[in-house]
Amino acid sequence: MSATGPELTPTERIRRFGETAIRTPANMITLLRLLFSIPVLVWILDESHATWGTFAGWCVLWLTDGLDGWLARRDGTTRSGAFLDPLADKILVLGGFFALAIRGDFAWIPVVIVAGREVFVQVYRSLAGRRGVSLPARQLGKWKANVQFLAVALVLLPPTADLAGVHDVAVWFAAAFSIVSAIDLVVHTSSRQSSPLPSAHHAPEPS
């Protein structure tokens, strides 16, 4: 302990925002991603074939997901960020999947499976939250988002744009991974609820 008070841990020294903060750099990046997604998705719909421009735009949306996560860890995670960042991922991924399904690059069945998974998890989290059960983001949920971003990128990448077989494998793998991550979340939640240890009461963090 120093003369001026207790020593701060490294995490406490760099934390710039409290849990209730809204106007943070991470949240600003997330909101910019959402705004930028509108012209990118419209561009994807307007193009009947893959271009380096649409691929680059999609990669910006994908890579900035890691940027806002890094900023959140650097400055301190917030409840608003825990809600906005996963919500942005859902909007971007589903937007990309639906755009490519409308273009005919993705089959509708796996796209509907991915969308249904997101609706199910959102309802499941809401019901758990009403019971005071916190459902932090699972690692499989984070990998799931990257697999989905990759599936869209493979269609937009000019060298793989005409490989329909690759597109089918990518979208069905993304759909399967979505189901597995949802099962993982349910199983993990069930094991926590059956544990004698009390659950932590934090704000739900969608994934």
C-alpha positions in Angstrom: 0.0 0.0 0.0 1.3 3.4 -1.0 1.2 6.6 1.2 -1.7 7.9 -0.8 -3.8 4.8 -0.7 -4.0 1.2 -1.8 -2.1 0.1 -4.8 -4.1 -0.3 -8.0 -3.9 -3.5 -10.1 -2.8 -3.1 -13.7 -6.5 -3.6 -14.8 -7.7 -0.9 -12.4 -5.1 1.5 -13.6 -6.0 1.3 -17.3 -9.8 1.1 -16.9 -11.2 4.3 -18.3 -14.9 3.6 -18.2 -17.3 2.1 -15.7 -19.8 -0.7 -16.4 -22.6 1.8 -17.1 -20.7 4.0 -19.6 -22.2 4.4 -23.1 -20.0 6.8 -25.0 -16.9 4.7 -25.2 -14.5 4.2 -28.2 -15.5 0.6 -28.4 -19.2 1.6 -28.7 -18.4 4.2 -31.3 -16.6 1.6 -33.4 -19.6 -0.7 -33.1 -22.0 2.0 -34.2 -19.8 2.9 -37.1 -19.7 -0.7 -38.2 -23.5 -0.8 -38.2 -23.7 2.4 -40.3 -21.0 1.2 -42.7 -22.8 -2.2 -43.1 -25.8 -0.5 -44.9 -23.8 0.6 -48.0 -21.8 -2.6 -48.0 -24.9 -4.9 -47.9 -26.6 -2.8 -50.6 -23.5 -3.0 -52.7 -23.4 -6.8 -52.3 -27.1 -7.0 -53.4 -26.4 -4.7 -56.4 -23.5 -6.8 -57.6 -24.3 -10.0 -59.5 -20.7 -11.2 -59.2 -17.9 -10.9 -56.8 -15.7 -7.8 -56.7 -12.7 -6.9 -54.7 -14.6 -3.8 -53.5 -17.4 -5.8 -51.8 -14.8 -8.3 -50.4 -12.8 -5.4 -48.9 -15.9 -3.8 -47.5 -16.9 -7.1 -45.8 -13.4 -7.6 -44.4 -13.6 -4.2 -42.8 -16.8 -5.1 -41.1 -15.3 -8.4 -40.0 -11.9 -7.1 -38.8 -13.4 -4.1 -36.9 -15.2 -6.7 -34.7 -11.8 -7.5 -33.2 -11.0 -3.8 -32.9 -14.0 -2.9 -30.8 -13.3 -6.0 -28.6 -9.7 -4.9 -28.1 -10.8 -1.4 -27.2 -13.4 -2.7 -24.7 -10.7 -4.9 -23.0 -8.3 -1.9 -22.9 -10.7 0.7 -21.5 -13.0 -1.6 -19.5 -16.0 -3.6 -20.6 -19.5 -2.0 -20.2 -23.0 -3.3 -20.2 -23.9 -1.3 -23.3 -20.9 -2.8 -25.1 -21.9 -6.3 -24.0 -25.2 -5.7 -25.7 -24.2 -3.7 -28.8 -21.2 -5.6 -30.0 -23.0 -9.1 -30.3 -26.1 -7.4 -31.7 -24.0 -5.8 -34.4 -22.4 -9.1 -35.3 -25.9 -10.7 -35.6 -27.1 -7.9 -37.8 -24.0 -8.0 -40.0 -23.9 -11.8 -40.4 -27.6 -12.2 -41.0 -27.6 -9.3 -43.4 -24.7 -10.9 -45.4 -26.4 -14.3 -45.3 -29.7 -13.0 -46.5 -28.1 -10.8 -49.2 -26.3 -13.8 -50.6 -29.4 -16.0 -50.4 -31.3 -13.4 -52.4 -28.5 -13.4 -55.0 -28.7 -17.2 -55.2 -25.2 -17.8 -53.8 -26.5 -19.4 -50.6 -29.3 -22.0 -50.2 -32.1 -20.7 -48.1 -32.3 -23.7 -45.7 -29.0 -23.1 -44.0 -29.6 -19.4 -43.9 -33.0 -20.0 -42.1 -31.2 -22.4 -39.7 -28.7 -19.7 -38.8 -31.4 -17.1 -38.4 -33.5 -19.5 -36.3 -30.6 -20.2 -34.0 -30.1 -16.5 -33.3 -33.8 -16.0 -32.5 -33.7 -19.1 -30.2 -30.7 -18.0 -28.3 -32.0 -14.5 -27.9 -35.3 -15.8 -26.4 -33.4 -18.3 -24.3 -31.2 -15.6 -22.9 -34.2 -13.3 -22.2 -36.0 -16.1 -20.3 -32.8 -16.9 -18.3 -32.3 -13.2 -17.5 -35.8 -13.0 -16.0 -34.8 -15.8 -13.6 -31.6 -13.9 -12.7 -29.3 -16.3 -14.6 -26.4 -14.7 -16.3 -25.3 -16.2 -19.6 -21.8 -14.9 -20.5 -20.6 -15.3 -24.1 -19.2 -18.7 -24.8 -16.0 -19.3 -26.7 -17.9 -21.4 -29.3 -20.2 -18.4 -29.8 -17.3 -16.2 -30.7 -15.9 -18.8 -33.1 -19.3 -19.2 -34.6 -19.4 -15.5 -35.6 -16.0 -15.8 -37.3 -17.0 -18.9 -39.2 -20.1 -17.1 -40.4 -18.1 -14.0 -41.5 -15.7 -16.4 -43.3 -18.5 -18.1 -45.2 -19.7 -14.8 -46.6 -16.1 -13.7 -47.4 -15.5 -16.9 -49.5 -18.4 -15.9 -51.8 -17.3 -12.3 -52.1 -13.6 -13.3 -52.8 -13.1 -13.2 -56.6 -10.8 -16.3 -56.7 -13.4 -18.5 -55.0 -16.6 -16.7 -56.3 -17.3 -19.3 -58.9 -16.7 -22.3 -56.7 -20.3 -23.2 -55.8 -19.2 -26.4 -54.0 -17.0 -24.3 -51.6 -20.0 -21.9 -51.0 -22.3 -24.9 -50.1 -19.7 -26.4 -47.7 -19.1 -23.0 -46.1 -22.7 -22.1 -45.5 -23.7 -25.6 -44.2 -20.6 -25.7 -41.9 -21.6 -22.2 -40.6 -25.2 -23.5 -40.0 -23.9 -26.7 -38.2 -21.5 -24.6 -36.1 -24.4 -22.3 -35.1 -26.4 -25.3 -33.9 -23.4 -26.8 -32.0 -22.7 -23.4 -30.3 -26.4 -23.1 -29.3 -26.3 -26.7 -27.8 -23.1 -25.8 -25.9 -24.8 -22.7 -24.4 -27.9 -24.7 -23.3 -25.8 -27.5 -21.8 -23.5 -25.1 -20.0 -26.5 -23.2 -18.6 -28.1 -26.5 -17.4 -24.9 -27.5 -15.7 -24.7 -24.2 -13.9 -28.3 -24.3 -12.8 -27.8 -27.8 -11.4 -24.7 -26.7 -9.5 -25.1 -25.9 -5.8 -23.1 -22.8 -6.2 -25.1 -19.6 -6.7 -25.1 -18.0 -10.1 -23.5 -14.6 -10.6 -26.1 -11.8 -11.2 -24.6 -9.9 -14.0 -26.3 -8.3 -17.0 -26.8 -10.9 -19.8 -24.1 -10.7 -22.5 -25.5 -11.9 -25.9 -23.3 -13.8 -28.2 
